[in-house]
Amino acid sequence: MAGRFITLEGPEGAGKTVLAKRLADALRERGDRVRLTREPGGTPLGERVRALLLERSSGDLRIDARADALLFNAARAQLVAEVIRPALEAGEVVLSARFADSTLAYQGYGAGLPIDELRSIVAVATGGLEPDLTVLLDVDPAVGLRRKGPGARNRFEAAFDLEFHRRVRGGFLALAAAEPARWRVVDSTGHLDRVFDDLLDVTLAGSP
């Protein structure tokens, strides 16, 4: 496709949402047409699914890991069809806070579902679409979770224990190690400005 697809991944509290917005602004300043989106969400359907999956009150639903994966990928399928593919075909840079690798990290490495099974679900949802660049904003889960007060935590931050989040982080690192051509790892432990500078460097290093 004519555009470029960039995703930001990482454990909870890594700064994906804030850094994605700053990166989008920086790319626009250099003349790129940027479509900023997020997962789950980015479409009317996706935002409704997001509320179901992430609101703390949803913890009472006891969502099964496979149901989690299917719901995330239902929202993802809509996002790809409605937003991402059209923007890429129009030559835009698409920047998404989270994408398919989160399913592998959370429902796979974190919750223990078979990775191959999840890859099949993802393939259906995305139609085989993969990012051109994925940046892992890496942070120790104990540090990331401390960045949000108890009242600001989503369902995953509030209902899943630290060991779950450590498995998720390990999953992201394993995925990055397995595909070094697509992934870049940025330490997200330090000051936000320093993390952003590193993020911008690795993003522009692969840009036209």
Rosetta blueprint (number, residue, H / E / L):
1 M L
2 A L
3 G L
4 R E
5 F E
6 I E
7 T E
8 L E
9 E E
10 G L
11 P L
12 E L
13 G L
14 A L
15 G L
16 K H
17 T H
18 V H
19 L H
20 A H
21 K H
22 R H
23 L H
24 A H
25 D H
26 A H
27 L H
28 R H
29 E H
30 R L
31 G L
32 D L
33 R L
34 V E
35 R E
36 L E
37 T E
38 R E
39 E L
40 P L
41 G L
42 G L
43 T L
44 P H
45 L H
46 G H
47 E H
48 R H
49 V H
50 R H
51 A H
52 L H
53 L H
54 L H
55 E L
56 R H
57 S H
58 S H
59 G H
60 D H
61 L H
62 R L
63 I L
64 D L
65 A H
66 R H
67 A H
68 D H
69 A H
70 L H
71 L H
72 F H
73 N H
74 A H
75 A H
76 R H
77 A H
78 Q H
79 L H
80 V H
81 A H
82 E H
83 V H
84 I H
85 R H
86 P H
87 A H
88 L H
89 E H
90 A L
91 G L
92 E L
93 V E
94 V E
95 L E
96 S E
97 A E
98 R L
99 F L
100 A L
101 D H
102 S H
103 T H
104 L H
105 A H
106 Y H
107 Q H
108 G H
109 Y H
110 G H
111 A L
112 G L
113 L L
114 P L
115 I H
116 D H
117 E H
118 L H
119 R H
120 S H
121 I H
122 V H
123 A H
124 V H
125 A H
126 T H
127 G L
128 G L
129 L L
130 E L
131 P L
132 D L
133 L E
134 T E
135 V E
136 L E
137 L E
138 D E
139 V L
140 D L
141 P H
142 A H
143 V H
144 G H
145 L H
146 R H
147 R L
148 K L
149 G L
150 P H
151 G H
152 A H
153 R L
154 N L
155 R H
156 F H
157 E H
158 A H
159 A H
160 F L
161 D L
162 L H
163 E H
164 F H
165 H H
166 R H
167 R H
168 V H
169 R H
170 G H
171 G H
172 F H
173 L H
174 A H
175 L H
176 A H
177 A H
178 A H
179 E L
180 P L
181 A L
182 R L
183 W E
184 R E
185 V E
186 V E
187 D E
188 S L
189 T L
190 G L
191 H L
192 L H
193 D H
194 R H
195 V H
196 F H
197 D H
198 D H
199 L H
200 L H
201 D H
202 V H
203 T H
204 L H
205 A H
206 G L
207 S L
208 P L
